[in-house]
Amino acid sequence: MAPTTPALERVAAAMDAALTPLVRDGGPPGLTWGVDLGGERLIRALGHRDLDATLPVAEDTIYRISSLTKPVTAVAALTLIEDGQLALDQPVADLLPELADPRALVRPDSPLTETVPARRAITVEDLLTFRLGHGMDFATMGAPNPLDDQLATLGLGMGPPAPQRHLPADEWLAALGSVPLRCQPGEHWLYNTGAEVLGVLLSRVTGLSLVDVLRRQVLDPLGMPDTAFSAPAPSLGRWGPCFNAADPDATSANRLDMFDPADGQWSSPPPFEGGDAGLVSTAKDYLTFAAMLRDGGSVGGTHVLSRERVEAMTTNQLSMDQLRAGGPSPDGSTGWGLGVGVALGGPTSSVVGSYGWDGGLGSAWRNDTARGLCAVLLTNQSWMSPTPPAVTESFWSVLAAQVPLDD
């Protein structure tokens, strides 16, 4: 896709110069990036789908987008709220009786026998804001506690996405409902589980599979044909493996190992369609989704959400106490809206009010509101460290430098 404006020409040249050495010298084997600047769009690809460098990536290569699934699930939920099928203050137990009458641990590290009744029911808003009382606490991640041991025993432990090994939805939710909440509903931001529960809720309220909910509410209206919970057989020529970064001290030729082969976890429909991290997509599809949010809920004449819902989704919903206690970023620079991270200031290339999220299998997205910019980076190398990889940092740095605020 050729640049159409001087601003995009600058971005293309600078991005090629910054990212090509990283792909060549031990970064991700391949990547596709895209930007939409005020409605003008550019998508570029670098590298290969395989380690032998025989299968080039392309503008339409399909990638595992992992946690970039969360905003899509959130938008689907908000459309159902606008349609009157759900309400933000609605108790989820109306549709998910497995989560009725929850009990919460006295402290997050308490023995499982030390619980008290939840002070209130879990609501739909709690799922969207990740304050339902279940999930991963970034502030104490890795510290042993009885709840995490029990979750692992039940097959609910945290880890990289593995859709084919996930429990089916009803079985998973029953297991989740059998353990106490880590925290009281509404009290603390805890990662990931809210999006999983939200996906099950959307399926229950509509009587459809989650993929059909997403298609009906979001994907089909926006024209996102390559976004799904597995790579469809006709598209396997645009699909490939995902790699792990291995030993950083090894030579560049030996630094990668296999995370998921082309015929692996995303090669067929999964038993659990994860609203948290299950989707695959392309740069084109996700830019369309991003542009819809940037433009207030509509794109190309297609209406998905009201502007008011988009504003609520992309506005921080966490209190200062919740941010300090362990929000989406350790430095407090990122808050959380309704299913999406929101920039609050601090050491970041995004300006305050920008929003987006990253995926641990090598994806990243931001809408930079002050610049009118949507930007998506999709790679075939996972990263599970709290520190983003060099390719992601370079991507945002180039955009910050080449798309100044006065453009």
N, C-alpha and C positions, 0 to 999 in steps of 0.2 A: 504494500500500500504506500503510494508515494506521498511525501510531505506536500501539504497544500498551502502552508503559510510560512513566512520567515521564521516565526517562533518555532514551528515544528521542524523546520530545516535545521535550526540550531540544536534542538533537542536530539534529532536523529544523529547528527555528526558527533555530538558530545557523548551520547550514549554508546555509540559504536566504539569510540575511543576508550571509554571507561570499562565497558563490559567484555569486549573481545579478549583482552589479556586474562581476565578472570576465568572465562570459559576455557581458554587454551591451556592455562597453567594450574589446573587442579580444582577449579570451582565446579559448578554444575556442568555436566556434559552438554546440556542444552537448555535453552530458555526461550520464552516468547514474552515480549513486553508490549504494552499498549498504553497510549495516552489519548484522552479526549479533552481538547482545550476549546471551550466555548462552542462545542458542536463540531469542530474539525478534529478528525481522528487519524491516528497513525499507529500501525502495528508492525513490529519487526521481530525477526527470529534470528537466533545465533546458536551454533553448535549442532549437536546430534542427539538422537534418541538412544543410541547404543555406545558402548565404550570402544568399539572398533571403528567408530566414526564412519560408518557406511550408510546410516539412515538419518538424513538431515531433519532437524525440526523445521517447522513451517509456521506461518501465521495462524493456520487452523489446527495445529497440533493440540490434542486433548491431554489435559493434565489432571492429576489428583489435586483438588483444591482444599482438602481437609477443612480447617476451621473457617474458611471463607463460605462454607455452607451455612454457618450460623446466621448471618444477616439475611440470607434468602429465606430461611425458615421463619425468621422474625417478620419479614415483610408479608409472608403468607398469613401469619397469625394476625397481623394488623389489618389485612384486607377482610378477614373474617369478622374482626371486631367492627369494622366499618359497615359490614353487611348485617350486623346484628346477631350473628351466630355465636359470638363470644363477647365478654366484657372484661375490661382490665381488672375490675374488682371481684370478678367471679371466682368462687372457690373451685379449684381444679377437681376436688373430690366429687363434684357434680357429675363429672365424666370419667374420672379416674378414682373409683372407690378404693383402690389399693393404697391411696395416699390420704384416706380419711382418718381423722383423729390421730395425727402423728404425735409422737413423743420426741423430745430433744434431749441430748446429753446435757448433763449439768455443766460440763466443760468439754471442749472439743476432744481432749485427750482422756476423758473419763472412761472407766470400765463401762461396758455396754449395759450393765445392770443399774447404773446411776443415771436415771432419766427423770424428767418432769414432763407434764403435759405441755404441748405447744400452746403458746399464749393466744394464737389465732390460727385460722386455716391458711393453707398455702393458696395463693391466688394466681391468676394468669399473669398479672404484672410481675409477681415474684419470679416466674419462669423467665420472662423477658429480661429482667434486671439481674438475674443470677443471684437472687436473694431468697431462694426457697428453703435454704437450710441444708441442702445436699450439694456436694461438689468438691473441687480441689482448692485447698487454701495455699496460695502462692507463698504466703509468709512462713508457713511451717512445712512446706513440701519436702518429703524425704524423712521427716522425723517420725519414728515409729509410734503408732497408737492403736488401740484395740479396734476402733472402727475400721481403719484401713485394712487391718488383718482380716476382719470379717467380710469386708467387701471383696477382697481378693479370693477368699474361700468360696464366696457365692458366684464368682465369675464376673464381678463388677469392678475389678481393679482398674486404676487409671493406667494409661499407656498409649503408645502410638495406635492410630486407627487400624482396625483389622475386621472389616465388615463381615467376612465369611465366618469368623469365629465368635461373633457377637450372639448373645442369646436372642431368640425371637422376642418381639415387643412385649407380648402379654407376660411371658415368663420372666423377662427382665424387670418389668415394672412390679410384678409380684415380689421378686427378690428385693428390689429397692424398698418396697413398702414394709419389708420385714425387719429392717434395721432402723435405729433411731436417727433423727436428724443430727447433723454435726452442730448446727446452731439453730436458734429460734428463727422462724420465718420473718423475713424483713430485716434481720439484724446484720448480716455479713455477706459480702460479695464472695461467692465461691464459684470456681470456673467449671464450665462445660456441661454439667449434668442438667441444668435448666433447659438447654437446647435439646438434649435427648428426650426429656419428659415432654417438652413442647411439641416435638414431632409426633409422639404418641397421642397427645391431646388433639392435634389437628386431624389425625386419622380417625379418632373416636368421634369427634364432633361432626365430621362430614360423612363417615361411613366409607371412606375411600382409603386406598394406600397413600402413604405420604408422597410418593412420587406423583401420583395423580392429583393430589391437592396442590403440590407445587406447580405442576403443569397448568392446571386450571386457573390458579390464582396469579401466577407470576410468569412462568417460563413461556407458555404459549402466547399470552397477550404481548409479551415483549419480543417474541421471536428469538428464543434461546434454544435452538434445536439440539445443541451438543451438550447440554447440561442435564445430567442424569445420575443415577446411583451405580451405574456400571458403564463400561465402554461398549456400545452396541457393536455387534459383529460387522455390519457394513462399514464401520469407522475404524477398524483395527489397523488400517494402514496409516492412521494419524495418531496412533497410541504407542506407548512403549513402557519400559521399566521405570522404576523410581529407585534411586541409589542413596545409600548412606555415606556421609563423610566418615572415613575410617581414621586411621592413625595420622594425626597432623604432622608427625615427624617423618613419615614415610616419604619416598619419592613420589612425585606427582602422578606417575603411572600406576601407583599401587595404593592410592589414597581412598579409593571408592570400593564399597562392597554393595551387594544387592539388598535393598529394602523390600521391594516387591517386583516380581517379574511381570512381563506383559500379560501372562496367563494366570496371574495371581489373584489377589483379594478383590480387585475391581473388574475382573473379566466376565463376571456373570452377576445377575441380580442377587443381592444379599438377603439373608434371613431377617435382618433388621435394617430398615432404611433410616440411617442416623441423621437426625436434624442438626447434629453437632458437627460432623466431619466426614460425611459419606459421599459428597458429590464429586463428580468430575466435570470439567468445563473447558472452555477456550477463552483466550484473551478477548475475542470479539464478543462472545456471549456476556462475559462479566463486565466489560466496558458498557454494554447496553444497560445492564442492571444498575451499574454505578451512575450512568448518566440520568437514568430515571429518578434516582434519589437526588442528585445534584439539581435537577430541573424541577423539583417540587412534587414528584410523584407521577409525572407524565413524561413520555418521550415519543417523538414522532407522531403526535396526535393520539397516542394510546395512554389512557388513564389507568393507573394502578392504585395509587393512594392519594388521599388529600394532602395538601401542603401542610396542614396542621399535624397530621399523623407523622409525616416525614420530619417535621421540626421536633416533635416529641421523641421520635426514635433516635435522632442525632443530637440530642441534648443530654448532658450528664445528669443521671438520676441518683448518683451516690452522694451521701453526705461527706463532709470533711473527715469525720470520725471513721467512716467506713473506708475512705481512701487511705487514711493513715494505718488502719488495722490490716491492710493487705488487699488493695484493689488490683486493677489490671496491670499496673506497672510499679516496680519497687520504689521508684523515685517520685511517685504521685503525679506524673505528667500526663497520665491517661486516666480518664474516667470511663463510665459505662452508661450508655443510653438504654434503648430497648433493643438489645441484640447486637450492639456495635460499640466499638471503642471510640472515645471522644477525646481529642487533644485539649489539655488544660494549660499548657505552657510548660516550660522547663527545657532540658537539653534534648530537643527534637527539631528536625527540619520542618515539621508540619506546624502551621500557625494555629493559634487558639481557635477552637471551633471546627477545625478539620476533623474528619472521622474516617474510620476504616478498621481493618484488622489484618492479622497475619495468619497463615496456616503452616503448621509444623512440617508439612511435606513439600515445602518450598514455594509457597504462594504468598503474595502480599497485595493489599489494595488500600488506597487512600482517595478520598475526595477532599481536595484542598479548596475550601470554600472561598477564600480570599482571592485565589488565582483562577477560579472557574475551571479547575483542573480535576479530571478523573485519571487515575493511574493504576495499572495492574501489572504485576510481575509474576509470571508462572515459570517454575523451574522443575527439573526432574531430579532434584537432590533434596533430601529431607534435612531439617535442622530442628533439634529438640532442645537446644541451649537457650537460656534466657537472653543471650546476646545474639542479635541478628547476624547472619553471615555477611562477608564482605560484599557479595554481589547485591544484597538488599540495601546495605548502607550506601553503596555507590549509586544505585538506582535513585534513591531519594536525594542524595547530594547533587546529582546532575540536574534533577528537576528543580530543586531549590535555586540552583545557580542560573539555569537557562530559562526559567519562567519566573521572572521577577514579579513582585506584587503589583507593579504599575503597568504590566502588559495588558 
